[in-house]
Amino acid sequence: MKIAIVGGPYIPVPPKKYGGTELVIYYLIKGLKEEGHDVILLGPGDSTVDCQLISTVSKSIFFPEDPSELGVFNKRLAKIEAQTKDKLKAIAPKVDIIHSMGFDLLDFRKFPSLTTLHGPITFPELGYYLERKDLNFVSISKNQQEALPELNWMAAVYNGEDPTLFPIITDPDDYVCFIGRFDREKTPHLAIALAINLGIKIKLAGKTDFLGYEYFEQEIKPYLKNPLVEYLGEIGFEEKIDLLSKAKCNLHPTGFREPFGLTVMEAAYCGTPTLAIARGSMPELIKEGLTGMLVEDYVEGYHQIEQCFSMDRSYIAKRSRSKFNYMNMTRGYLRVYDKVMRQHWLNVD
């Protein structure tokens, strides 16, 4: 099978630091290749993938940190999207299926295609998606579909990586951690407040862009002088593994409908439990009482976190590695590809 995967222009595949979607794309390509399929990636030219790469932009262009630069950025983005559309049109008749990881496939209805939604569906986007409800969509959790059940959902396919790259640590260090975006969706200030009230060290890592600049200044900076708080900034893959694997607990105080949560899965690969707000996909990733705890808020979390510290880290690692890995993800998508192509050619006939 020949598969065209269309990524965004923001981050190379695989990502050098932050980039959950791009990491998923990398592992999907790896899995498809191992299953004997031919893959073409349309994405940034600085990607390093083991497949044909059609460059949609010479070098990835991530969102600016300064909101004043958004105007120029959006103009450039519109130009890149037009170029991507032209390049996809040129190869579309030569591939079996088009798989978008966020690119608009409205003009590609006549081709077998699907789109994986990696982000939450919000009110400003409802009209956009309803205009495209005849297209094929895949969610990354079952909960994600409940936000807009009218969409033509083909399946829920959980994300996966290679768990063998993550060590299993049964004797962690004495700290908790947070890794993710510093903004009001991820609400890491709640993780800091919890750690300080517990009297335990917290290590934080992640990125800040224009959506989180004011949040970081207002909610995070005031805590950074506290001796219990260690801010690491944006870190690479090896540093991320070290941070997650040695933590007593991963903190995930999500303030929105989290579609998946890669760091919860990655922490579990290492045997590290997660204390999470029970929203979005968290009940699908966490087996409460065994791989982590689900709470209404982090005030409740203050009273529940001790259970995380005493969990069987070997069991946590075993369950996550079995349930969430890149080959399970790949086979899930192959089933969707088959379903989409059969429906497409049935309608054509």
C-alpha positions as CSV (number, residue, x, y, z in Angstrom):
1,M,0.0,0.0,0.0
2,K,1.2,3.5,-0.8
3,I,0.3,6.0,1.9
4,A,0.7,9.8,1.8
5,I,0.9,11.3,5.3
6,V,0.4,15.1,5.5
7,G,1.9,16.8,8.6
8,G,2.0,20.4,9.6
9,P,4.9,22.9,8.9
10,Y,5.5,23.7,12.5
11,I,7.9,21.0,13.8
12,P,10.2,18.5,12.1
13,V,9.5,14.8,12.2
14,P,10.7,13.5,14.6
15,P,10.7,16.5,16.8
16,K,14.0,17.6,18.4
17,K,12.2,18.8,21.5
18,Y,8.4,19.5,21.9
19,G,6.1,17.9,19.3
20,G,3.6,15.2,20.3
21,T,1.9,15.0,16.9
22,E,5.2,14.8,15.1
23,L,6.4,12.0,17.4
24,V,3.3,10.1,16.5
25,I,3.9,10.6,12.8
26,Y,7.4,9.4,13.1
27,Y,6.3,6.2,14.9
28,L,3.5,5.6,12.4
29,I,5.9,5.9,9.5
30,K,8.2,3.4,11.3
31,G,5.4,1.0,11.9
32,L,4.0,1.2,8.4
33,K,7.5,0.6,6.9
34,E,8.0,-2.4,9.2
35,E,4.7,-3.8,7.9
36,G,5.9,-3.5,4.4
37,H,4.1,-0.4,3.2
38,D,5.4,2.5,1.1
39,V,5.1,5.9,2.8
40,I,5.4,9.5,1.6
41,L,5.6,12.3,4.1
42,L,4.6,15.8,3.2
43,G,6.2,17.9,5.9
44,P,9.1,20.3,6.9
45,G,12.3,19.8,4.9
46,D,14.3,19.5,8.1
47,S,12.5,16.2,9.0
48,T,14.6,13.1,9.1
49,V,12.4,10.1,8.2
50,D,13.0,6.8,6.6
51,C,10.6,7.4,3.7
52,Q,10.2,9.7,0.8
53,L,9.9,13.3,2.0
54,I,8.1,16.0,0.0
55,S,9.1,19.3,1.6
56,T,6.2,21.7,2.2
57,V,8.5,24.2,3.8
58,S,12.4,24.2,3.8
59,K,12.6,24.5,7.5
60,S,9.9,24.1,10.2
61,I,8.3,27.3,11.4
62,F,6.9,27.0,15.0
63,F,4.4,29.5,16.4
64,P,6.1,32.7,17.6
65,E,6.4,33.5,21.3
66,D,5.5,37.1,20.8
67,P,1.8,37.7,19.8
68,S,2.8,40.8,17.8
69,E,4.5,38.5,15.2
70,L,1.3,36.5,14.5
71,G,0.2,38.6,11.6
72,V,3.4,37.9,9.5
73,F,3.4,34.3,10.7
74,N,-0.2,33.7,9.5
75,K,0.5,35.1,6.1
76,R,3.4,32.8,5.7
77,L,1.4,29.9,6.9
78,A,-1.4,30.6,4.3
79,K,1.3,30.5,1.6
80,I,2.7,27.2,2.9
81,E,-0.8,25.6,3.1
82,A,-1.4,26.6,-0.6
83,Q,1.9,25.0,-1.6
84,T,1.1,21.9,0.4
85,K,-2.3,21.6,-1.4
86,D,-0.6,21.8,-4.8
87,K,2.0,19.2,-3.9
88,L,-0.6,16.8,-2.5
89,K,-2.8,17.2,-5.6
90,A,0.2,16.2,-7.7
91,I,0.7,12.9,-6.0
92,A,-2.9,12.1,-4.9
93,P,-3.7,10.0,-7.9
94,K,-0.5,7.9,-7.4
95,V,-1.2,6.9,-3.8
96,D,-3.7,4.4,-2.2
97,I,-4.8,6.7,0.6
98,I,-4.1,10.1,2.1
99,H,-3.7,10.4,5.8
100,S,-3.8,14.0,7.2
101,M,-2.5,14.8,10.6
102,G,-4.1,18.2,10.7
103,F,-4.1,19.4,7.0
104,D,-7.5,20.4,5.6
105,L,-8.7,17.6,3.1
106,L,-11.9,19.4,2.0
107,D,-10.6,19.5,-1.6
108,F,-9.6,15.8,-1.6
109,R,-13.1,14.2,-1.2
110,K,-12.7,12.2,-4.4
111,F,-9.7,10.4,-3.0
112,P,-9.6,7.7,-0.2
113,S,-8.6,9.8,2.8
114,L,-8.8,10.3,6.6
115,T,-7.9,12.9,9.1
116,T,-6.6,12.2,12.6
117,L,-7.6,14.9,15.1
118,H,-4.8,15.5,17.6
119,G,-6.3,18.5,19.4
120,P,-9.6,19.3,21.2
121,I,-12.7,20.4,19.4
122,T,-13.7,23.9,20.6
123,F,-16.6,26.2,19.9
124,P,-14.8,28.4,17.3
125,E,-14.1,25.2,15.3
126,L,-17.6,23.7,15.4
127,G,-18.7,25.3,12.1
128,Y,-15.4,24.3,10.4
129,Y,-15.8,20.6,11.3
130,L,-19.5,20.4,10.6
131,E,-18.8,21.6,7.0
132,R,-16.5,18.6,6.8
133,K,-18.6,16.0,8.5
134,D,-18.8,13.9,5.4
135,L,-15.0,13.4,5.5
136,N,-13.4,10.5,7.4
137,F,-12.0,11.2,10.9
138,V,-10.1,9.3,13.5
139,S,-9.9,10.2,17.1
140,I,-7.0,9.4,19.5
141,S,-9.3,8.5,22.3
142,K,-13.0,7.5,22.6
143,N,-13.8,10.5,24.8
144,Q,-12.6,12.9,22.0
145,Q,-15.5,11.7,19.8
146,E,-18.1,12.8,22.3
147,A,-17.3,16.5,21.7
148,L,-18.7,16.3,18.2
149,P,-20.5,12.9,17.6
150,E,-21.9,14.2,14.2
151,L,-18.5,13.7,12.6
152,N,-17.9,10.6,10.5
153,W,-15.7,8.9,13.0
154,M,-14.0,5.8,11.6
155,A,-12.3,4.6,14.8
156,A,-10.4,5.6,17.9
157,V,-6.7,4.8,17.5
158,Y,-4.6,5.3,20.6
159,N,-1.1,6.9,20.1
160,G,2.0,4.8,20.6
161,E,5.7,5.0,20.8
162,D,8.6,2.5,21.2
163,P,8.5,1.6,24.9
164,T,11.9,-0.2,24.7
165,L,13.6,3.2,24.6
166,F,12.3,4.0,28.2
167,P,13.9,2.4,31.2
168,I,11.7,0.8,33.9
169,I,12.7,2.5,37.2
170,T,11.3,0.8,40.4
171,D,13.3,3.0,42.9
172,P,12.6,6.6,41.9
173,D,14.1,9.8,43.2
174,D,12.3,12.0,45.7
175,Y,10.5,14.5,43.3
176,V,7.4,14.8,41.2
177,C,7.3,16.2,37.7
178,F,5.3,18.1,35.1
179,I,6.1,18.1,31.4
180,G,4.0,19.9,28.7
181,R,3.0,23.3,27.6
182,F,3.0,26.2,30.0
183,D,-0.5,27.6,29.4
184,R,-4.0,27.7,30.8
185,E,-5.0,24.4,29.2
186,K,-2.3,22.5,30.9
187,T,-2.4,24.5,34.2
188,P,1.1,23.5,35.5
189,H,0.8,26.1,38.3
190,L,-1.6,23.7,40.0
191,A,1.1,21.0,39.9
192,I,3.5,23.5,41.5
193,A,1.0,24.4,44.2
194,L,0.4,20.8,45.0
195,A,4.1,20.0,45.3
196,I,4.8,23.0,47.6
197,N,1.9,22.0,49.9
198,L,3.2,18.5,50.0
199,G,6.7,19.8,50.7
200,I,8.2,17.7,47.9
201,K,10.5,18.9,45.0
202,I,8.9,19.4,41.6
203,K,10.8,19.5,38.3
204,L,9.0,21.2,35.4
205,A,9.8,21.1,31.7
206,G,8.0,22.3,28.6
207,K,7.6,25.1,26.1
208,T,5.9,28.5,26.1
209,D,4.5,30.1,23.0
210,F,2.2,33.1,22.3
211,L,-0.8,31.4,23.9
212,G,1.1,30.9,27.2
213,Y,3.4,33.9,27.5
214,E,1.2,36.0,29.8
215,Y,0.2,32.8,31.8
216,F,3.9,32.0,32.4
217,E,4.6,35.5,33.6
218,Q,1.6,35.6,35.9
219,E,1.2,32.0,37.2
220,I,4.6,30.3,36.9
221,K,7.4,33.0,37.4
222,P,6.3,33.8,41.0
223,Y,7.0,30.2,42.0
224,L,10.5,29.9,40.5
225,K,12.3,31.3,43.5
226,N,10.9,28.6,45.7
227,P,13.7,26.1,46.5
228,L,11.2,23.2,45.9
229,V,10.7,24.3,42.2
230,E,13.1,23.4,39.5
231,Y,12.3,24.8,36.0
232,L,14.1,23.0,33.2
233,G,12.6,24.8,30.2
234,E,12.1,23.0,26.9
235,I,14.0,19.7,26.9
236,G,15.0,17.0,24.4
237,F,13.9,13.4,24.2
238,E,16.7,11.9,26.4
239,E,16.2,14.6,29.1
240,K,12.5,13.9,29.0
241,I,13.0,10.2,29.6
242,D,15.4,10.9,32.5
243,L,12.8,13.3,34.0
244,L,9.8,11.0,33.7
245,S,11.5,7.8,34.7
246,K,13.1,9.0,38.0
247,A,10.0,10.9,39.2
248,K,7.9,9.5,42.1
249,C,4.8,10.7,40.3
250,N,3.9,12.5,37.0
251,L,1.5,15.4,37.5
252,H,-1.2,16.0,34.8
253,P,-3.5,18.8,36.0
254,T,-5.2,19.2,32.7
255,G,-7.6,22.1,32.5
256,F,-9.3,21.1,29.2
257,R,-10.6,18.0,27.4
258,E,-7.3,16.3,26.8
259,P,-7.5,14.2,23.6
260,F,-4.7,11.8,24.7
261,G,-1.7,12.8,26.8
262,L,1.5,11.4,25.5
263,T,3.5,12.2,28.7
264,V,1.1,10.0,30.8
265,M,1.8,7.1,28.5
266,E,5.6,7.8,28.5
267,A,5.7,8.1,32.2
268,A,3.9,4.8,32.5
269,Y,6.4,3.1,30.2
270,C,9.0,3.8,32.9
271,G,6.7,2.6,35.7
272,T,5.9,6.2,36.9
273,P,2.2,6.7,37.9
274,T,0.3,9.8,37.1
275,L,-2.0,11.9,39.2
276,A,-4.5,13.5,36.8
277,I,-7.6,15.5,36.7
278,A,-10.4,13.1,35.5
279,R,-11.1,14.9,32.2
280,G,-10.9,13.9,28.6
281,S,-8.9,10.8,27.8
282,M,-7.4,10.4,31.3
283,P,-9.8,7.5,32.4
284,E,-8.7,5.7,29.2
285,L,-5.0,6.0,29.9
286,I,-5.0,5.5,33.6
287,K,-6.3,2.4,35.5
288,E,-7.3,4.1,38.7
289,G,-5.6,2.8,41.8
290,L,-3.2,0.7,39.8
291,T,-1.4,3.0,37.3
292,G,-2.4,6.4,38.8
293,M,-5.2,8.3,40.4
294,L,-8.0,10.4,38.9
295,V,-9.2,13.3,40.9
296,E,-11.8,16.1,40.6
297,D,-9.1,18.7,41.4
298,Y,-5.7,19.0,42.9
299,V,-7.0,19.8,46.4
300,E,-8.4,16.3,46.3
301,G,-5.1,15.2,44.7
302,Y,-3.3,16.4,47.8
303,H,-5.1,13.6,49.7
304,Q,-4.8,11.0,47.0
305,I,-1.2,11.3,45.8
306,E,0.3,9.0,48.5
307,Q,-1.5,6.1,46.8
308,C,0.6,6.9,43.6
309,F,3.8,6.7,45.6
310,S,3.1,3.1,46.7
311,M,1.9,1.6,43.4
312,D,3.6,-1.3,41.7
313,R,5.8,0.4,39.1
314,S,6.6,-2.9,37.3
315,Y,2.9,-3.4,36.7
316,I,2.4,0.1,35.5
317,A,5.2,-0.3,32.9
318,K,4.0,-3.7,31.8
319,R,0.4,-2.5,31.2
320,S,1.4,0.7,29.3
321,R,3.9,-1.1,27.1
322,S,1.4,-3.7,26.2
323,K,-1.6,-1.4,25.6
324,F,0.0,1.7,24.1
325,N,2.8,1.1,21.6
326,Y,3.6,2.1,18.0
327,M,2.8,-1.3,16.5
328,N,-0.7,-1.4,18.1
329,M,-1.2,2.1,16.7
330,T,0.0,1.1,13.3
331,R,-2.3,-1.9,13.0
332,G,-5.2,0.2,14.2
333,Y,-4.6,2.7,11.3
334,L,-4.1,-0.2,8.8
335,R,-7.6,-1.4,9.8
336,V,-9.0,2.1,9.2
337,Y,-7.2,2.4,5.9
338,D,-8.8,-0.8,4.7
339,K,-12.2,0.4,5.8
340,V,-11.9,3.8,4.1
341,M,-10.7,2.3,0.9
342,R,-13.4,-0.4,0.8
343,Q,-16.1,2.3,1.4
344,H,-14.5,4.6,-1.2
345,W,-14.4,2.1,-4.0
346,L,-17.9,0.8,-3.1
347,N,-19.3,4.3,-3.6
348,V,-17.3,4.8,-6.8
349,D,-18.7,1.6,-8.2
